[in-house]
Amino acid sequence: MFKKSMVVAPPSAEFEAVVREPLEEALKVLHELGFEGVELSILDPTRLNLKELESVLEEYGLEVPALSTGLNYIHYGFSLSSPNLEKRRAAVSRLKEFVDLGEALGAGVIVGLMRGRLEEGISKDKAYGHMVRGLREVCSYAENRGVKVFFEPLNRYETQLVNTVDEAIELRKKVGTSALYLLLDTFHMNIEEPIIEDSIIKARGLIGHVHVADSNRYAPGMGHIDFKSILDALREAGYQGYLSAEIVIKPDFRSAAKTTLETLKKAEKEIFKSS
């Protein structure tokens, strides 16, 4: 029903909810287990050797549905909403570089942590305005290159700017571009959405990418989220893209990846049985 991927970052990444393994080793495991894709979380897309990357992706038969950009906020503080003009400019510039890579790989570009969080010395309205203007510039650049931008509502503990599906839909209207889609993440939705399935249906036609993690941010199947119900809602909403596991790796990479696949495939089988 849905293709599956996992988020893979460099071993040095300062973010725990991703696979942090050497890329080729990670791709080999994903291929062996039966994943169809890998979501790449990287710092500087201009420093990648594109030919080498394409070669190893081809070797393991994996697609890249999306490029995750959040490490640039964690490591460098690049933020679309920052009160610091240089940080905002750096964020827009870096996201455009991701768009260039996305065009080459046929991947969408995620804006999650890089929207920033409310900082001292700036009002929420002003920060929001900075974010909208930065997104508008990035999305215009992406639209001209046929690349989709995936904006991710994050929970209130990570940012004060756009936490819910309703707020993300409103943001899309303000940005005013067909290049901007929503990235729905089950971990964040479990915190912010009253009924996850209702919010998925509300986003019908606007869902560009989906992150899956259980209620504790571990692999699907290690918490209390009902993934059969979630996947059924995604199907009803007409979503046909990837389910990408952005999870805390417990107890180890192979085990977490295997549990993710087993849980999602079981949910899909149950949907087919009941339909």
Stockholm file with secondary structure:
# STOCKHOLM 1.0

chainA/1-275         MFKKSMVVAPPSAEFEAVVREPLEEALKVLHELGFEGVELSILDPTRLNLKELESVLEEYGLEVPALSTGLNYIHYGFSLSSPNLEKRRAAVSRLKEFVDLGEALGAGVIVGLMRGRLEEGISKDKAYGHMVRGLREVCSYAENRGVKVFFEPLNRYETQLVNTVDEAIELRKKVGTSALYLLLDTFHMNIEEPIIEDSIIKARGLIGHVHVADSNRYAPGMGHIDFKSILDALREAGYQGYLSAEIVIKPDFRSAAKTTLETLKKAEKEIFKSS
#=GR chainA/1-275 SS CCEEEEEEECTTCSCSSSEESCHHHHHHHHHHHTCCEEEEECSCGGGSCHHHHHHHHHHHTCBCCEEECTHHHHHHCCCTTCSSHHHHHHHHHHHHHHHHHHHHHTCEEEESGGGCCCCTTSCHHHHHHHHHHHHHHHHHHHHTTTCCEEECCCCTTTCSSCCSHHHHHHHHHHHTCTTEEEEEEHHHHHHHCSSHHHHHHHTTTTEEEEEECCTTSSSTTSSSCCHHHHHHHHHHTTCCSEEEECCCCCSCHHHHHHHHHHHHHHHHHHHHHHC
#=GC SS_cons         CCEEEEEEECTTCSCSSSEESCHHHHHHHHHHHTCCEEEEECSCGGGSCHHHHHHHHHHHTCBCCEEECTHHHHHHCCCTTCSSHHHHHHHHHHHHHHHHHHHHHTCEEEESGGGCCCCTTSCHHHHHHHHHHHHHHHHHHHHTTTCCEEECCCCTTTCSSCCSHHHHHHHHHHHTCTTEEEEEEHHHHHHHCSSHHHHHHHTTTTEEEEEECCTTSSSTTSSSCCHHHHHHHHHHTTCCSEEEECCCCCSCHHHHHHHHHHHHHHHHHHHHHHC
//
